[in-house]
Amino acid sequence: MWAVIPVKDLANAKQRLVEALDPSERRRLFRCMFEDVLATVSRARRLAGVMVVTRDATATQIARERGARVLREDRNRGQSAAVGHAAAVLAGEGVAGMLTLPGDVPLATEEEIAVVLDAHGGAHGVTPALSIVPARDGCGSNCMALTPPAVIPFHFGDDSFLPHLEEARRRGIEARILELPGLGLDIDTPDDLRELLRRPGAGAVHAYLETSGIAARLETLQTSVAPSLAAEVSA
């Protein structure tokens, strides 16, 4: 079982945070999240290897420093295409299974990855299998274990969870659904960042949010918006 992490250009990362963070802050935030995710996956003992799919020079350097394999993209074609490319490469090499997760789930843990691997009964056999961790809103697919790697087509995006389940159903596969708090929290919005800060963590992301002043800024924005909403309601 190999882990696959798709990473698009850091320069254009996290556009949905544009109202809360400037471009340099968004780049640094995503870099820290990717570093945390890659460090966690690299420590997971039951994975045969880690592959990062990217064309970004910084992500490539970080991946190689961590000992990960880099699968280069010629252009950004989206998460589905990146993961599909990795799945085809791994399947062609005889790899039995694949676990894929994005670079923006910094609270993922080795223990959660172990839970996914334990639940994924087809991980070491020949029976087609799919295990999936939904995003906390129940819409996205934040982690997937697949045997074989390309057992279903990929539909990553804001509403990929149900399409992935439907692809499994069409193929007679009963997907294993696992709700895990760390893997379930992907960071796309200011509210996601606030939720991240409410949870304990000792990774690069928490350190950056605190030392950069972003954490304090988010708290100030939230407290200033709340009275405004209360005033509108009373009016």
BELCORRA-V609345 format. One record per residue. N is the residue number from 0. RES is the residue in one letter. PHI is phi in radians with two decimals (* if undefined). Layout:
# BELCORRA-V609345
n=N res=RES phi=PHI
n=N res=RES phi=PHI
This chain:
# BELCORRA-V609345
n=0 res=M phi=*
n=1 res=W phi=-1.78
n=2 res=A phi=-1.66
n=3 res=V phi=-2.21
n=4 res=I phi=-2.12
n=5 res=P phi=-1.45
n=6 res=V phi=-2.35
n=7 res=K phi=-1.49
n=8 res=D phi=-1.02
n=9 res=L phi=-1.10
n=10 res=A phi=-1.10
n=11 res=N phi=-1.95
n=12 res=A phi=-1.31
n=13 res=K phi=1.02
n=14 res=Q phi=-1.16
n=15 res=R phi=-1.28
n=16 res=L phi=-1.75
n=17 res=V phi=-1.08
n=18 res=E phi=-1.37
n=19 res=A phi=-1.90
n=20 res=L phi=-2.27
n=21 res=D phi=-1.42
n=22 res=P phi=-0.98
n=23 res=S phi=-1.17
n=24 res=E phi=-1.17
n=25 res=R phi=-1.14
n=26 res=R phi=-1.09
n=27 res=R phi=-1.16
n=28 res=L phi=-1.04
n=29 res=F phi=-1.16
n=30 res=R phi=-1.05
n=31 res=C phi=-1.12
n=32 res=M phi=-1.10
n=33 res=F phi=-1.07
n=34 res=E phi=-1.06
n=35 res=D phi=-1.14
n=36 res=V phi=-1.11
n=37 res=L phi=-1.11
n=38 res=A phi=-1.10
n=39 res=T phi=-1.12
n=40 res=V phi=-1.14
n=41 res=S phi=-1.15
n=42 res=R phi=-1.52
n=43 res=A phi=-1.19
n=44 res=R phi=-1.25
n=45 res=R phi=-1.62
n=46 res=L phi=-1.64
n=47 res=A phi=-1.32
n=48 res=G phi=-3.08
n=49 res=V phi=-2.22
n=50 res=M phi=-2.09
n=51 res=V phi=-1.91
n=52 res=V phi=-1.78
n=53 res=T phi=-2.86
n=54 res=R phi=-2.12
n=55 res=D phi=-1.39
n=56 res=A phi=-1.15
n=57 res=T phi=-1.17
n=58 res=A phi=-1.09
n=59 res=T phi=-1.08
n=60 res=Q phi=-1.10
n=61 res=I phi=-1.07
n=62 res=A phi=-1.07
n=63 res=R phi=-1.18
n=64 res=E phi=-1.11
n=65 res=R phi=-1.53
n=66 res=G phi=1.45
n=67 res=A phi=-1.46
n=68 res=R phi=-1.44
n=69 res=V phi=-1.93
n=70 res=L phi=-1.85
n=71 res=R phi=-1.36
n=72 res=E phi=-1.82
n=73 res=D phi=-1.42
n=74 res=R phi=-2.79
n=75 res=N phi=-1.39
n=76 res=R phi=-1.99
n=77 res=G phi=1.79
n=78 res=Q phi=-1.13
n=79 res=S phi=-1.07
n=80 res=A phi=-1.15
n=81 res=A phi=-1.13
n=82 res=V phi=-1.20
n=83 res=G phi=-1.09
n=84 res=H phi=-1.09
n=85 res=A phi=-1.09
n=86 res=A phi=-1.06
n=87 res=A phi=-1.14
n=88 res=V phi=-1.12
n=89 res=L phi=-1.14
n=90 res=A phi=-1.07
n=91 res=G phi=-1.12
n=92 res=E phi=-1.61
n=93 res=G phi=1.50
n=94 res=V phi=-1.24
n=95 res=A phi=-1.31
n=96 res=G phi=-2.59
n=97 res=M phi=-2.46
n=98 res=L phi=-2.04
n=99 res=T phi=-2.14
n=100 res=L phi=-2.59
n=101 res=P phi=-1.43
n=102 res=G phi=-1.53
n=103 res=D phi=-2.08
n=104 res=V phi=-2.09
n=105 res=P phi=-1.16
n=106 res=L phi=-1.62
n=107 res=A phi=-1.04
n=108 res=T phi=-2.21
n=109 res=E phi=-1.06
n=110 res=E phi=-1.14
n=111 res=E phi=-1.17
n=112 res=I phi=-1.07
n=113 res=A phi=-1.11
n=114 res=V phi=-1.08
n=115 res=V phi=-1.08
n=116 res=L phi=-1.14
n=117 res=D phi=-1.12
n=118 res=A phi=-1.30
n=119 res=H phi=-1.45
n=120 res=G phi=-1.08
n=121 res=G phi=-1.61
n=122 res=A phi=-1.09
n=123 res=H phi=-2.05
n=124 res=G phi=-2.14
n=125 res=V phi=-1.90
n=126 res=T phi=-1.30
n=127 res=P phi=-1.00
n=128 res=A phi=-2.65
n=129 res=L phi=-2.43
n=130 res=S phi=-2.16
n=131 res=I phi=-2.49
n=132 res=V phi=-1.88
n=133 res=P phi=-1.30
n=134 res=A phi=-1.12
n=135 res=R phi=-1.12
n=136 res=D phi=-1.50
n=137 res=G phi=1.34
n=138 res=C phi=-1.82
n=139 res=G phi=-1.57
n=140 res=S phi=-2.01
n=141 res=N phi=-1.56
n=142 res=C phi=-2.72
n=143 res=M phi=-2.39
n=144 res=A phi=-1.94
n=145 res=L phi=-2.36
n=146 res=T phi=-2.33
n=147 res=P phi=-1.22
n=148 res=P phi=-0.99
n=149 res=A phi=-1.92
n=150 res=V phi=-1.15
n=151 res=I phi=-2.40
n=152 res=P phi=-1.21
n=153 res=F phi=-1.79
n=154 res=H phi=-2.34
n=155 res=F phi=-1.13
n=156 res=G phi=2.73
n=157 res=D phi=-1.14
n=158 res=D phi=-2.24
n=159 res=S phi=-1.64
n=160 res=F phi=-1.05
n=161 res=L phi=-1.14
n=162 res=P phi=-1.03
n=163 res=H phi=-1.18
n=164 res=L phi=-1.11
n=165 res=E phi=-1.16
n=166 res=E phi=-1.07
n=167 res=A phi=-1.15
n=168 res=R phi=-1.03
n=169 res=R phi=-1.05
n=170 res=R phi=-1.75
n=171 res=G phi=1.27
n=172 res=I phi=-1.83
n=173 res=E phi=-1.54
n=174 res=A phi=-1.22
n=175 res=R phi=-1.56
n=176 res=I phi=-1.85
n=177 res=L phi=-2.18
n=178 res=E phi=-1.70
n=179 res=L phi=-2.23
n=180 res=P phi=-1.15
n=181 res=G phi=-1.25
n=182 res=L phi=-1.11
n=183 res=G phi=-1.32
n=184 res=L phi=-1.78
n=185 res=D phi=-1.71
n=186 res=I phi=-1.78
n=187 res=D phi=-2.18
n=188 res=T phi=-2.24
n=189 res=P phi=-0.99
n=190 res=D phi=-1.12
n=191 res=D phi=-1.10
n=192 res=L phi=-1.11
n=193 res=R phi=-1.12
n=194 res=E phi=-1.12
n=195 res=L phi=-1.04
n=196 res=L phi=-1.24
n=197 res=R phi=-1.31
n=198 res=R phi=-1.82
n=199 res=P phi=-1.19
n=200 res=G phi=-2.98
n=201 res=A phi=-2.15
n=202 res=G phi=-1.52
n=203 res=A phi=-1.12
n=204 res=V phi=-1.14
n=205 res=H phi=-1.04
n=206 res=A phi=-1.08
n=207 res=Y phi=-1.15
n=208 res=L phi=-1.07
n=209 res=E phi=-1.34
n=210 res=T phi=-1.26
n=211 res=S phi=-1.39
n=212 res=G phi=1.55
n=213 res=I phi=-1.13
n=214 res=A phi=-1.04
n=215 res=A phi=-1.14
n=216 res=R phi=-1.12
n=217 res=L phi=-1.10
n=218 res=E phi=-1.16
n=219 res=T phi=-1.14
n=220 res=L phi=-1.08
n=221 res=Q phi=-1.16
n=222 res=T phi=-1.24
n=223 res=S phi=-1.39
n=224 res=V phi=-1.34
n=225 res=A phi=-1.01
n=226 res=P phi=-1.07
n=227 res=S phi=-1.11
n=228 res=L phi=-1.15
n=229 res=A phi=-1.11
n=230 res=A phi=-1.13
n=231 res=E phi=-1.11
n=232 res=V phi=-1.14
n=233 res=S phi=-1.18
n=234 res=A phi=-1.23
